[in-house]
Amino acid sequence: MNWKHTYLKPNKNGFFQWCGDLPDYDVPLLVYADGYFHIDTFIYGDGEAELEESFANDFYWCELEVPDTGNGG
């Protein structure tokens, strides 16, 4: 798994913006935030980018992968 980090940080105008490795929109992700793992989607709606199912302003994520079970499947 290739974990990436995304977080909100104030810009020079004092507004918060996403920094780090941003996930693609509308792709299911495995998210680690506040000590918990969950599946969520990074979306853009109402003029803001955010996680669809939860609120986190600092999280680690990776794309969901099919595990290699060794049987070619």
CHARMM internal coordinates of N, CA and C (Angstrom, degrees):
IC EDIT
DIST 1 N 1 CA 1.4386
DIST 1 CA 1 C 1.5260
ANGL 1 N 1 CA 1 C 108.45
DIST 1 C 2 N 1.3035
ANGL 1 CA 1 C 2 N 114.73
DIHE 1 N 1 CA 1 C 2 N 139.98
DIST 2 N 2 CA 1.4552
ANGL 1 C 2 N 2 CA 121.41
DIHE 1 CA 1 C 2 N 2 CA -178.16
DIST 2 CA 2 C 1.5323
ANGL 2 N 2 CA 2 C 109.02
DIHE 1 C 2 N 2 CA 2 C -110.04
DIST 2 C 3 N 1.3361
ANGL 2 CA 2 C 3 N 117.02
DIHE 2 N 2 CA 2 C 3 N 91.88
DIST 3 N 3 CA 1.4583
ANGL 2 C 3 N 3 CA 121.80
DIHE 2 CA 2 C 3 N 3 CA -176.34
DIST 3 CA 3 C 1.5191
ANGL 3 N 3 CA 3 C 111.08
DIHE 2 C 3 N 3 CA 3 C -75.83
DIST 3 C 4 N 1.3297
ANGL 3 CA 3 C 4 N 115.72
DIHE 3 N 3 CA 3 C 4 N 139.48
DIST 4 N 4 CA 1.4613
ANGL 3 C 4 N 4 CA 122.64
DIHE 3 CA 3 C 4 N 4 CA 177.59
DIST 4 CA 4 C 1.5237
ANGL 4 N 4 CA 4 C 108.73
DIHE 3 C 4 N 4 CA 4 C -127.45
DIST 4 C 5 N 1.3301
ANGL 4 CA 4 C 5 N 116.42
DIHE 4 N 4 CA 4 C 5 N 159.07
DIST 5 N 5 CA 1.4605
ANGL 4 C 5 N 5 CA 121.89
DIHE 4 CA 4 C 5 N 5 CA -174.45
DIST 5 CA 5 C 1.5252
ANGL 5 N 5 CA 5 C 110.14
DIHE 4 C 5 N 5 CA 5 C -118.67
DIST 5 C 6 N 1.3195
ANGL 5 CA 5 C 6 N 117.21
DIHE 5 N 5 CA 5 C 6 N 131.73
DIST 6 N 6 CA 1.4581
ANGL 5 C 6 N 6 CA 123.84
DIHE 5 CA 5 C 6 N 6 CA 178.07
DIST 6 CA 6 C 1.5282
ANGL 6 N 6 CA 6 C 108.22
DIHE 5 C 6 N 6 CA 6 C -130.17
DIST 6 C 7 N 1.3208
ANGL 6 CA 6 C 7 N 116.58
DIHE 6 N 6 CA 6 C 7 N 138.95
DIST 7 N 7 CA 1.4596
ANGL 6 C 7 N 7 CA 119.83
DIHE 6 CA 6 C 7 N 7 CA -177.84
DIST 7 CA 7 C 1.5304
ANGL 7 N 7 CA 7 C 110.33
DIHE 6 C 7 N 7 CA 7 C -154.36
DIST 7 C 8 N 1.3347
ANGL 7 CA 7 C 8 N 115.58
DIHE 7 N 7 CA 7 C 8 N 156.39
DIST 8 N 8 CA 1.4577
ANGL 7 C 8 N 8 CA 122.10
DIHE 7 CA 7 C 8 N 8 CA 175.32
DIST 8 CA 8 C 1.5246
ANGL 8 N 8 CA 8 C 109.06
DIHE 7 C 8 N 8 CA 8 C -90.53
DIST 8 C 9 N 1.3299
ANGL 8 CA 8 C 9 N 115.63
DIHE 8 N 8 CA 8 C 9 N 137.18
DIST 9 N 9 CA 1.4607
ANGL 8 C 9 N 9 CA 121.44
DIHE 8 CA 8 C 9 N 9 CA -178.74
DIST 9 CA 9 C 1.5318
ANGL 9 N 9 CA 9 C 107.95
DIHE 8 C 9 N 9 CA 9 C -143.36
DIST 9 C 10 N 1.3446
ANGL 9 CA 9 C 10 N 118.10
DIHE 9 N 9 CA 9 C 10 N 139.63
DIST 10 N 10 CA 1.4622
ANGL 9 C 10 N 10 CA 118.86
DIHE 9 CA 9 C 10 N 10 CA 178.85
DIST 10 CA 10 C 1.5286
ANGL 10 N 10 CA 10 C 110.99
DIHE 9 C 10 N 10 CA 10 C -69.66
DIST 10 C 11 N 1.3263
ANGL 10 CA 10 C 11 N 116.54
DIHE 10 N 10 CA 10 C 11 N 138.50
DIST 11 N 11 CA 1.4612
ANGL 10 C 11 N 11 CA 120.28
DIHE 10 CA 10 C 11 N 11 CA 176.49
DIST 11 CA 11 C 1.5277
ANGL 11 N 11 CA 11 C 109.01
DIHE 10 C 11 N 11 CA 11 C -90.03
DIST 11 C 12 N 1.3210
ANGL 11 CA 11 C 12 N 117.32
DIHE 11 N 11 CA 11 C 12 N -174.12
DIST 12 N 12 CA 1.4708
ANGL 11 C 12 N 12 CA 120.65
DIHE 11 CA 11 C 12 N 12 CA -175.55
DIST 12 CA 12 C 1.5289
ANGL 12 N 12 CA 12 C 112.86
DIHE 11 C 12 N 12 CA 12 C -65.85
DIST 12 C 13 N 1.3277
ANGL 12 CA 12 C 13 N 117.36
DIHE 12 N 12 CA 12 C 13 N -18.42
DIST 13 N 13 CA 1.4682
ANGL 12 C 13 N 13 CA 121.41
DIHE 12 CA 12 C 13 N 13 CA 177.54
DIST 13 CA 13 C 1.5262
ANGL 13 N 13 CA 13 C 112.62
DIHE 12 C 13 N 13 CA 13 C -92.29
DIST 13 C 14 N 1.3293
ANGL 13 CA 13 C 14 N 116.86
DIHE 13 N 13 CA 13 C 14 N 0.10
DIST 14 N 14 CA 1.4511
ANGL 13 C 14 N 14 CA 120.92
DIHE 13 CA 13 C 14 N 14 CA 179.79
DIST 14 CA 14 C 1.5150
ANGL 14 N 14 CA 14 C 114.97
DIHE 13 C 14 N 14 CA 14 C 87.51
DIST 14 C 15 N 1.3256
ANGL 14 CA 14 C 15 N 117.43
DIHE 14 N 14 CA 14 C 15 N -0.53
DIST 15 N 15 CA 1.4574
ANGL 14 C 15 N 15 CA 121.39
DIHE 14 CA 14 C 15 N 15 CA 177.22
DIST 15 CA 15 C 1.5221
ANGL 15 N 15 CA 15 C 109.11
DIHE 14 C 15 N 15 CA 15 C -89.01
DIST 15 C 16 N 1.3251
ANGL 15 CA 15 C 16 N 115.95
DIHE 15 N 15 CA 15 C 16 N 145.88
DIST 16 N 16 CA 1.4578
ANGL 15 C 16 N 16 CA 119.95
DIHE 15 CA 15 C 16 N 16 CA 179.34
DIST 16 CA 16 C 1.5221
ANGL 16 N 16 CA 16 C 110.40
DIHE 15 C 16 N 16 CA 16 C -81.29
DIST 16 C 17 N 1.3269
ANGL 16 CA 16 C 17 N 115.47
DIHE 16 N 16 CA 16 C 17 N 141.63
DIST 17 N 17 CA 1.4624
ANGL 16 C 17 N 17 CA 120.99
DIHE 16 CA 16 C 17 N 17 CA 175.92
DIST 17 CA 17 C 1.5201
ANGL 17 N 17 CA 17 C 108.34
DIHE 16 C 17 N 17 CA 17 C -140.45
DIST 17 C 18 N 1.3377
ANGL 17 CA 17 C 18 N 115.21
DIHE 17 N 17 CA 17 C 18 N 153.10
DIST 18 N 18 CA 1.4578
ANGL 17 C 18 N 18 CA 120.61
DIHE 17 CA 17 C 18 N 18 CA 178.96
DIST 18 CA 18 C 1.5251
ANGL 18 N 18 CA 18 C 109.36
DIHE 17 C 18 N 18 CA 18 C -73.40
DIST 18 C 19 N 1.3254
ANGL 18 CA 18 C 19 N 116.01
DIHE 18 N 18 CA 18 C 19 N 137.68
DIST 19 N 19 CA 1.4631
ANGL 18 C 19 N 19 CA 122.73
DIHE 18 CA 18 C 19 N 19 CA 178.66
DIST 19 CA 19 C 1.5235
ANGL 19 N 19 CA 19 C 108.48
DIHE 18 C 19 N 19 CA 19 C -131.95
DIST 19 C 20 N 1.3142
ANGL 19 CA 19 C 20 N 115.35
DIHE 19 N 19 CA 19 C 20 N 170.70
DIST 20 N 20 CA 1.4605
ANGL 19 C 20 N 20 CA 120.87
DIHE 19 CA 19 C 20 N 20 CA -179.56
DIST 20 CA 20 C 1.5112
ANGL 20 N 20 CA 20 C 110.48
DIHE 19 C 20 N 20 CA 20 C 89.68
DIST 20 C 21 N 1.3122
ANGL 20 CA 20 C 21 N 115.35
DIHE 20 N 20 CA 20 C 21 N -150.40
DIST 21 N 21 CA 1.4682
ANGL 20 C 21 N 21 CA 121.73
DIHE 20 CA 20 C 21 N 21 CA 179.45
DIST 21 CA 21 C 1.5242
ANGL 21 N 21 CA 21 C 108.62
DIHE 20 C 21 N 21 CA 21 C -91.56
DIST 21 C 22 N 1.3230
ANGL 21 CA 21 C 22 N 116.64
DIHE 21 N 21 CA 21 C 22 N 106.55
DIST 22 N 22 CA 1.4627
ANGL 21 C 22 N 22 CA 120.53
DIHE 21 CA 21 C 22 N 22 CA -178.12
DIST 22 CA 22 C 1.5247
ANGL 22 N 22 CA 22 C 110.91
DIHE 21 C 22 N 22 CA 22 C -84.37
DIST 22 C 23 N 1.3320
ANGL 22 CA 22 C 23 N 116.81
DIHE 22 N 22 CA 22 C 23 N 133.33
DIST 23 N 23 CA 1.4648
ANGL 22 C 23 N 23 CA 119.09
DIHE 22 CA 22 C 23 N 23 CA 176.47
DIST 23 CA 23 C 1.5242
ANGL 23 N 23 CA 23 C 110.89
DIHE 22 C 23 N 23 CA 23 C -74.53
DIST 23 C 24 N 1.3177
ANGL 23 CA 23 C 24 N 115.99
DIHE 23 N 23 CA 23 C 24 N 159.74
DIST 24 N 24 CA 1.4613
ANGL 23 C 24 N 24 CA 120.65
DIHE 23 CA 23 C 24 N 24 CA 173.16
DIST 24 CA 24 C 1.5274
ANGL 24 N 24 CA 24 C 108.38
DIHE 23 C 24 N 24 CA 24 C -68.04
DIST 24 C 25 N 1.3111
ANGL 24 CA 24 C 25 N 115.80
DIHE 24 N 24 CA 24 C 25 N 153.09
DIST 25 N 25 CA 1.4597
ANGL 24 C 25 N 25 CA 120.71
DIHE 24 CA 24 C 25 N 25 CA 177.57
DIST 25 CA 25 C 1.5254
ANGL 25 N 25 CA 25 C 110.71
DIHE 24 C 25 N 25 CA 25 C -74.63
DIST 25 C 26 N 1.3193
ANGL 25 CA 25 C 26 N 115.35
DIHE 25 N 25 CA 25 C 26 N 147.58
DIST 26 N 26 CA 1.4709
ANGL 25 C 26 N 26 CA 123.94
DIHE 25 CA 25 C 26 N 26 CA 172.13
DIST 26 CA 26 C 1.5231
ANGL 26 N 26 CA 26 C 114.18
DIHE 25 C 26 N 26 CA 26 C 62.04
DIST 26 C 27 N 1.3384
ANGL 26 CA 26 C 27 N 116.93
DIHE 26 N 26 CA 26 C 27 N 31.22
DIST 27 N 27 CA 1.4624
ANGL 26 C 27 N 27 CA 122.33
DIHE 26 CA 26 C 27 N 27 CA 176.87
DIST 27 CA 27 C 1.5321
ANGL 27 N 27 CA 27 C 107.21
DIHE 26 C 27 N 27 CA 27 C -118.80
DIST 27 C 28 N 1.3323
ANGL 27 CA 27 C 28 N 118.91
DIHE 27 N 27 CA 27 C 28 N 127.58
DIST 28 N 28 CA 1.4660
ANGL 27 C 28 N 28 CA 120.17
DIHE 27 CA 27 C 28 N 28 CA 178.52
DIST 28 CA 28 C 1.5304
ANGL 28 N 28 CA 28 C 110.80
DIHE 27 C 28 N 28 CA 28 C -60.85
DIST 28 C 29 N 1.3376
ANGL 28 CA 28 C 29 N 114.98
DIHE 28 N 28 CA 28 C 29 N 136.29
DIST 29 N 29 CA 1.4618
ANGL 28 C 29 N 29 CA 121.79
DIHE 28 CA 28 C 29 N 29 CA -177.25
DIST 29 CA 29 C 1.5214
ANGL 29 N 29 CA 29 C 110.43
DIHE 28 C 29 N 29 CA 29 C -129.06
DIST 29 C 30 N 1.3182
ANGL 29 CA 29 C 30 N 115.75
DIHE 29 N 29 CA 29 C 30 N 151.96
DIST 30 N 30 CA 1.4503
ANGL 29 C 30 N 30 CA 121.28
DIHE 29 CA 29 C 30 N 30 CA 166.09
DIST 30 CA 30 C 1.5219
ANGL 30 N 30 CA 30 C 105.27
DIHE 29 C 30 N 30 CA 30 C -92.76
DIST 30 C 31 N 1.3290
ANGL 30 CA 30 C 31 N 116.65
DIHE 30 N 30 CA 30 C 31 N 119.34
DIST 31 N 31 CA 1.4602
ANGL 30 C 31 N 31 CA 122.32
DIHE 30 CA 30 C 31 N 31 CA -174.09
DIST 31 CA 31 C 1.5231
ANGL 31 N 31 CA 31 C 109.19
DIHE 30 C 31 N 31 CA 31 C -113.76
DIST 31 C 32 N 1.3443
ANGL 31 CA 31 C 32 N 115.63
DIHE 31 N 31 CA 31 C 32 N 137.69
DIST 32 N 32 CA 1.4613
ANGL 31 C 32 N 32 CA 121.78
DIHE 31 CA 31 C 32 N 32 CA 172.49
DIST 32 CA 32 C 1.5188
ANGL 32 N 32 CA 32 C 107.27
DIHE 31 C 32 N 32 CA 32 C -118.69
DIST 32 C 33 N 1.3309
ANGL 32 CA 32 C 33 N 116.04
DIHE 32 N 32 CA 32 C 33 N 115.92
DIST 33 N 33 CA 1.4646
ANGL 32 C 33 N 33 CA 121.47
DIHE 32 CA 32 C 33 N 33 CA 179.83
DIST 33 CA 33 C 1.5195
ANGL 33 N 33 CA 33 C 109.03
DIHE 32 C 33 N 33 CA 33 C -149.07
DIST 33 C 34 N 1.3098
ANGL 33 CA 33 C 34 N 116.09
DIHE 33 N 33 CA 33 C 34 N 140.53
DIST 34 N 34 CA 1.4690
ANGL 33 C 34 N 34 CA 122.03
DIHE 33 CA 33 C 34 N 34 CA 176.36
DIST 34 CA 34 C 1.5257
ANGL 34 N 34 CA 34 C 112.78
DIHE 33 C 34 N 34 CA 34 C 54.29
DIST 34 C 35 N 1.3342
ANGL 34 CA 34 C 35 N 117.10
DIHE 34 N 34 CA 34 C 35 N 34.37
DIST 35 N 35 CA 1.4531
ANGL 34 C 35 N 35 CA 121.30
DIHE 34 CA 34 C 35 N 35 CA 176.52
DIST 35 CA 35 C 1.5157
ANGL 35 N 35 CA 35 C 115.87
DIHE 34 C 35 N 35 CA 35 C 83.31
DIST 35 C 36 N 1.3319
ANGL 35 CA 35 C 36 N 117.89
DIHE 35 N 35 CA 35 C 36 N 6.53
DIST 36 N 36 CA 1.4610
ANGL 35 C 36 N 36 CA 121.64
DIHE 35 CA 35 C 36 N 36 CA -177.84
DIST 36 CA 36 C 1.5221
ANGL 36 N 36 CA 36 C 111.65
DIHE 35 C 36 N 36 CA 36 C -128.68
DIST 36 C 37 N 1.3254
ANGL 36 CA 36 C 37 N 115.42
DIHE 36 N 36 CA 36 C 37 N 149.07
DIST 37 N 37 CA 1.4603
ANGL 36 C 37 N 37 CA 122.64
DIHE 36 CA 36 C 37 N 37 CA 172.43
DIST 37 CA 37 C 1.5223
ANGL 37 N 37 CA 37 C 108.82
DIHE 36 C 37 N 37 CA 37 C -100.21
DIST 37 C 38 N 1.3111
ANGL 37 CA 37 C 38 N 117.09
DIHE 37 N 37 CA 37 C 38 N 141.86
DIST 38 N 38 CA 1.4623
ANGL 37 C 38 N 38 CA 121.11
DIHE 37 CA 37 C 38 N 38 CA 172.49
DIST 38 CA 38 C 1.5273
ANGL 38 N 38 CA 38 C 109.11
DIHE 37 C 38 N 38 CA 38 C -158.31
DIST 38 C 39 N 1.3115
ANGL 38 CA 38 C 39 N 115.24
DIHE 38 N 38 CA 38 C 39 N 164.23
DIST 39 N 39 CA 1.4644
ANGL 38 C 39 N 39 CA 120.84
DIHE 38 CA 38 C 39 N 39 CA 177.39
DIST 39 CA 39 C 1.5218
ANGL 39 N 39 CA 39 C 107.20
DIHE 38 C 39 N 39 CA 39 C -98.88
DIST 39 C 40 N 1.3127
ANGL 39 CA 39 C 40 N 115.54
DIHE 39 N 39 CA 39 C 40 N 131.27
DIST 40 N 40 CA 1.4574
ANGL 39 C 40 N 40 CA 121.01
DIHE 39 CA 39 C 40 N 40 CA -177.06
DIST 40 CA 40 C 1.5184
ANGL 40 N 40 CA 40 C 108.72
DIHE 39 C 40 N 40 CA 40 C -149.14
DIST 40 C 41 N 1.3161
ANGL 40 CA 40 C 41 N 116.49
DIHE 40 N 40 CA 40 C 41 N 176.98
DIST 41 N 41 CA 1.4620
ANGL 40 C 41 N 41 CA 122.82
DIHE 40 CA 40 C 41 N 41 CA -179.37
DIST 41 CA 41 C 1.5223
ANGL 41 N 41 CA 41 C 108.47
DIHE 40 C 41 N 41 CA 41 C -133.67
DIST 41 C 42 N 1.3240
ANGL 41 CA 41 C 42 N 117.15
DIHE 41 N 41 CA 41 C 42 N 133.08
DIST 42 N 42 CA 1.4601
ANGL 41 C 42 N 42 CA 122.35
DIHE 41 CA 41 C 42 N 42 CA 175.82
DIST 42 CA 42 C 1.5234
ANGL 42 N 42 CA 42 C 106.91
DIHE 41 C 42 N 42 CA 42 C -84.12
DIST 42 C 43 N 1.3246
ANGL 42 CA 42 C 43 N 116.52
DIHE 42 N 42 CA 42 C 43 N 120.96
DIST 43 N 43 CA 1.4680
ANGL 42 C 43 N 43 CA 120.75
DIHE 42 CA 42 C 43 N 43 CA -174.44
DIST 43 CA 43 C 1.5279
ANGL 43 N 43 CA 43 C 110.40
DIHE 42 C 43 N 43 CA 43 C -124.64
DIST 43 C 44 N 1.3102
ANGL 43 CA 43 C 44 N 115.12
DIHE 43 N 43 CA 43 C 44 N 163.77
DIST 44 N 44 CA 1.4615
ANGL 43 C 44 N 44 CA 121.65
DIHE 43 CA 43 C 44 N 44 CA 173.00
DIST 44 CA 44 C 1.5163
ANGL 44 N 44 CA 44 C 106.96
DIHE 43 C 44 N 44 CA 44 C -122.12
DIST 44 C 45 N 1.3157
ANGL 44 CA 44 C 45 N 115.35
DIHE 44 N 44 CA 44 C 45 N 113.56
DIST 45 N 45 CA 1.4572
ANGL 44 C 45 N 45 CA 119.70
DIHE 44 CA 44 C 45 N 45 CA -179.21
DIST 45 CA 45 C 1.5139
ANGL 45 N 45 CA 45 C 110.59
DIHE 44 C 45 N 45 CA 45 C -151.83
DIST 45 C 46 N 1.2832
ANGL 45 CA 45 C 46 N 117.04
DIHE 45 N 45 CA 45 C 46 N 148.89
DIST 46 N 46 CA 1.4688
ANGL 45 C 46 N 46 CA 122.52
DIHE 45 CA 45 C 46 N 46 CA -179.53
DIST 46 CA 46 C 1.5251
ANGL 46 N 46 CA 46 C 111.97
DIHE 45 C 46 N 46 CA 46 C 56.27
DIST 46 C 47 N 1.3262
ANGL 46 CA 46 C 47 N 116.47
DIHE 46 N 46 CA 46 C 47 N 32.99
DIST 47 N 47 CA 1.4603
ANGL 46 C 47 N 47 CA 121.19
DIHE 46 CA 46 C 47 N 47 CA 177.77
DIST 47 CA 47 C 1.5092
ANGL 47 N 47 CA 47 C 115.20
DIHE 46 C 47 N 47 CA 47 C 78.00
DIST 47 C 48 N 1.3322
ANGL 47 CA 47 C 48 N 117.93
DIHE 47 N 47 CA 47 C 48 N 7.96
DIST 48 N 48 CA 1.4608
ANGL 47 C 48 N 48 CA 120.88
DIHE 47 CA 47 C 48 N 48 CA -178.79
DIST 48 CA 48 C 1.5188
ANGL 48 N 48 CA 48 C 110.78
DIHE 47 C 48 N 48 CA 48 C -136.44
DIST 48 C 49 N 1.3164
ANGL 48 CA 48 C 49 N 115.74
DIHE 48 N 48 CA 48 C 49 N 147.48
DIST 49 N 49 CA 1.4610
ANGL 48 C 49 N 49 CA 121.90
DIHE 48 CA 48 C 49 N 49 CA 173.70
DIST 49 CA 49 C 1.5269
ANGL 49 N 49 CA 49 C 107.98
DIHE 48 C 49 N 49 CA 49 C -93.72
DIST 49 C 50 N 1.3311
ANGL 49 CA 49 C 50 N 116.22
DIHE 49 N 49 CA 49 C 50 N 138.25
DIST 50 N 50 CA 1.4583
ANGL 49 C 50 N 50 CA 120.41
DIHE 49 CA 49 C 50 N 50 CA -177.97
DIST 50 CA 50 C 1.5202
ANGL 50 N 50 CA 50 C 109.98
DIHE 49 C 50 N 50 CA 50 C -164.53
DIST 50 C 51 N 1.3311
ANGL 50 CA 50 C 51 N 115.27
DIHE 50 N 50 CA 50 C 51 N 169.30
DIST 51 N 51 CA 1.4533
ANGL 50 C 51 N 51 CA 120.02
DIHE 50 CA 50 C 51 N 51 CA 171.27
DIST 51 CA 51 C 1.5212
ANGL 51 N 51 CA 51 C 108.07
DIHE 50 C 51 N 51 CA 51 C -76.29
DIST 51 C 52 N 1.3127
ANGL 51 CA 51 C 52 N 116.29
DIHE 51 N 51 CA 51 C 52 N 142.51
DIST 52 N 52 CA 1.4640
ANGL 51 C 52 N 52 CA 120.62
DIHE 51 CA 51 C 52 N 52 CA -175.09
DIST 52 CA 52 C 1.5295
ANGL 52 N 52 CA 52 C 113.24
DIHE 51 C 52 N 52 CA 52 C -72.60
DIST 52 C 53 N 1.3282
ANGL 52 CA 52 C 53 N 117.40
DIHE 52 N 52 CA 52 C 53 N -43.76
DIST 53 N 53 CA 1.4614
ANGL 52 C 53 N 53 CA 121.09
DIHE 52 CA 52 C 53 N 53 CA -171.56
DIST 53 CA 53 C 1.5253
ANGL 53 N 53 CA 53 C 114.51
DIHE 52 C 53 N 53 CA 53 C -98.58
DIST 53 C 54 N 1.3080
ANGL 53 CA 53 C 54 N 118.62
DIHE 53 N 53 CA 53 C 54 N -16.01
DIST 54 N 54 CA 1.4599
ANGL 53 C 54 N 54 CA 120.03
DIHE 53 CA 53 C 54 N 54 CA -175.47
DIST 54 CA 54 C 1.5232
ANGL 54 N 54 CA 54 C 110.29
DIHE 53 C 54 N 54 CA 54 C -146.45
DIST 54 C 55 N 1.3198
ANGL 54 CA 54 C 55 N 115.36
DIHE 54 N 54 CA 54 C 55 N 167.68
DIST 55 N 55 CA 1.4547
ANGL 54 C 55 N 55 CA 119.85
DIHE 54 CA 54 C 55 N 55 CA 176.01
DIST 55 CA 55 C 1.5200
ANGL 55 N 55 CA 55 C 108.60
DIHE 54 C 55 N 55 CA 55 C -108.07
DIST 55 C 56 N 1.2991
ANGL 55 CA 55 C 56 N 116.62
DIHE 55 N 55 CA 55 C 56 N 127.29
DIST 56 N 56 CA 1.4579
ANGL 55 C 56 N 56 CA 122.08
DIHE 55 CA 55 C 56 N 56 CA 173.66
DIST 56 CA 56 C 1.5181
ANGL 56 N 56 CA 56 C 107.05
DIHE 55 C 56 N 56 CA 56 C -151.09
DIST 56 C 57 N 1.3207
ANGL 56 CA 56 C 57 N 116.62
DIHE 56 N 56 CA 56 C 57 N 131.46
DIST 57 N 57 CA 1.4539
ANGL 56 C 57 N 57 CA 119.48
DIHE 56 CA 56 C 57 N 57 CA 178.14
DIST 57 CA 57 C 1.5234
ANGL 57 N 57 CA 57 C 112.00
DIHE 56 C 57 N 57 CA 57 C -103.62
DIST 57 C 58 N 1.3318
ANGL 57 CA 57 C 58 N 115.76
DIHE 57 N 57 CA 57 C 58 N 3.05
DIST 58 N 58 CA 1.4567
ANGL 57 C 58 N 58 CA 122.41
DIHE 57 CA 57 C 58 N 58 CA 177.52
DIST 58 CA 58 C 1.5255
ANGL 58 N 58 CA 58 C 106.34
DIHE 57 C 58 N 58 CA 58 C -156.02
DIST 58 C 59 N 1.3412
ANGL 58 CA 58 C 59 N 117.55
DIHE 58 N 58 CA 58 C 59 N 112.15
DIST 59 N 59 CA 1.4554
ANGL 58 C 59 N 59 CA 119.22
DIHE 58 CA 58 C 59 N 59 CA -176.80
DIST 59 CA 59 C 1.5229
ANGL 59 N 59 CA 59 C 111.43
DIHE 58 C 59 N 59 CA 59 C -149.82
DIST 59 C 60 N 1.3211
ANGL 59 CA 59 C 60 N 114.23
DIHE 59 N 59 CA 59 C 60 N 158.02
DIST 60 N 60 CA 1.4603
ANGL 59 C 60 N 60 CA 122.33
DIHE 59 CA 59 C 60 N 60 CA 172.96
DIST 60 CA 60 C 1.5156
ANGL 60 N 60 CA 60 C 107.10
DIHE 59 C 60 N 60 CA 60 C -104.97
DIST 60 C 61 N 1.3196
ANGL 60 CA 60 C 61 N 116.83
DIHE 60 N 60 CA 60 C 61 N 148.27
DIST 61 N 61 CA 1.4576
ANGL 60 C 61 N 61 CA 120.05
DIHE 60 CA 60 C 61 N 61 CA -177.25
DIST 61 CA 61 C 1.5219
ANGL 61 N 61 CA 61 C 110.51
DIHE 60 C 61 N 61 CA 61 C -150.48
DIST 61 C 62 N 1.3186
ANGL 61 CA 61 C 62 N 115.15
DIHE 61 N 61 CA 61 C 62 N 158.68
DIST 62 N 62 CA 1.4635
ANGL 61 C 62 N 62 CA 122.21
DIHE 61 CA 61 C 62 N 62 CA 169.81
DIST 62 CA 62 C 1.5247
ANGL 62 N 62 CA 62 C 107.03
DIHE 61 C 62 N 62 CA 62 C -149.83
DIST 62 C 63 N 1.3160
ANGL 62 CA 62 C 63 N 115.04
DIHE 62 N 62 CA 62 C 63 N 154.13
DIST 63 N 63 CA 1.4612
ANGL 62 C 63 N 63 CA 119.34
DIHE 62 CA 62 C 63 N 63 CA 177.85
DIST 63 CA 63 C 1.5176
ANGL 63 N 63 CA 63 C 108.66
DIHE 62 C 63 N 63 CA 63 C -72.65
DIST 63 C 64 N 1.3123
ANGL 63 CA 63 C 64 N 115.87
DIHE 63 N 63 CA 63 C 64 N 147.29
DIST 64 N 64 CA 1.4581
ANGL 63 C 64 N 64 CA 120.28
DIHE 63 CA 63 C 64 N 64 CA 177.94
DIST 64 CA 64 C 1.5197
ANGL 64 N 64 CA 64 C 109.17
DIHE 63 C 64 N 64 CA 64 C -69.18
DIST 64 C 65 N 1.3218
ANGL 64 CA 64 C 65 N 116.13
DIHE 64 N 64 CA 64 C 65 N 135.93
DIST 65 N 65 CA 1.4604
ANGL 64 C 65 N 65 CA 121.92
DIHE 64 CA 64 C 65 N 65 CA -178.94
DIST 65 CA 65 C 1.5201
ANGL 65 N 65 CA 65 C 109.62
DIHE 64 C 65 N 65 CA 65 C -125.30
DIST 65 C 66 N 1.2917
ANGL 65 CA 65 C 66 N 115.73
DIHE 65 N 65 CA 65 C 66 N 148.26
DIST 66 N 66 CA 1.4561
ANGL 65 C 66 N 66 CA 120.62
DIHE 65 CA 65 C 66 N 66 CA 172.40
DIST 66 CA 66 C 1.5250
ANGL 66 N 66 CA 66 C 106.70
DIHE 65 C 66 N 66 CA 66 C -78.08
DIST 66 C 67 N 1.3267
ANGL 66 CA 66 C 67 N 118.89
DIHE 66 N 66 CA 66 C 67 N 126.72
DIST 67 N 67 CA 1.4603
ANGL 66 C 67 N 67 CA 120.02
DIHE 66 CA 66 C 67 N 67 CA -178.47
DIST 67 CA 67 C 1.5234
ANGL 67 N 67 CA 67 C 111.92
DIHE 66 C 67 N 67 CA 67 C -68.62
DIST 67 C 68 N 1.3149
ANGL 67 CA 67 C 68 N 115.89
DIHE 67 N 67 CA 67 C 68 N 147.08
DIST 68 N 68 CA 1.4633
ANGL 67 C 68 N 68 CA 121.53
DIHE 67 CA 67 C 68 N 68 CA 175.34
DIST 68 CA 68 C 1.5214
ANGL 68 N 68 CA 68 C 107.31
DIHE 67 C 68 N 68 CA 68 C -82.81
DIST 68 C 69 N 1.3194
ANGL 68 CA 68 C 69 N 116.65
DIHE 68 N 68 CA 68 C 69 N 106.31
DIST 69 N 69 CA 1.4579
ANGL 68 C 69 N 69 CA 120.99
DIHE 68 CA 68 C 69 N 69 CA -177.92
DIST 69 CA 69 C 1.5216
ANGL 69 N 69 CA 69 C 112.58
DIHE 68 C 69 N 69 CA 69 C -89.57
DIST 69 C 70 N 1.3310
ANGL 69 CA 69 C 70 N 116.39
DIHE 69 N 69 CA 69 C 70 N -2.06
DIST 70 N 70 CA 1.4573
ANGL 69 C 70 N 70 CA 120.37
DIHE 69 CA 69 C 70 N 70 CA 177.43
DIST 70 CA 70 C 1.5128
ANGL 70 N 70 CA 70 C 114.55
DIHE 69 C 70 N 70 CA 70 C 81.43
DIST 70 C 71 N 1.3321
ANGL 70 CA 70 C 71 N 118.31
DIHE 70 N 70 CA 70 C 71 N 0.49
DIST 71 N 71 CA 1.4618
ANGL 70 C 71 N 71 CA 119.74
DIHE 70 CA 70 C 71 N 71 CA -178.83
DIST 71 CA 71 C 1.5290
ANGL 71 N 71 CA 71 C 111.88
DIHE 70 C 71 N 71 CA 71 C -109.06
DIST 71 C 72 N 1.3409
ANGL 71 CA 71 C 72 N 116.05
DIHE 71 N 71 CA 71 C 72 N 14.84
DIST 72 N 72 CA 1.4584
ANGL 71 C 72 N 72 CA 119.79
DIHE 71 CA 71 C 72 N 72 CA 177.19
DIST 72 CA 72 C 1.5081
ANGL 72 N 72 CA 72 C 113.69
DIHE 71 C 72 N 72 CA 72 C 79.05
DIST 72 C 73 N 1.3193
ANGL 72 CA 72 C 73 N 118.34
DIHE 72 N 72 CA 72 C 73 N 6.43
DIST 73 N 73 CA 1.4570
ANGL 72 C 73 N 73 CA 121.69
DIHE 72 CA 72 C 73 N 73 CA -177.36
DIST 73 CA 73 C 1.4799
ANGL 73 N 73 CA 73 C 114.44
DIHE 72 C 73 N 73 CA 73 C -102.76
END
COOR INIT
IC SEED 1 N 1 CA 1 C
IC BUILD
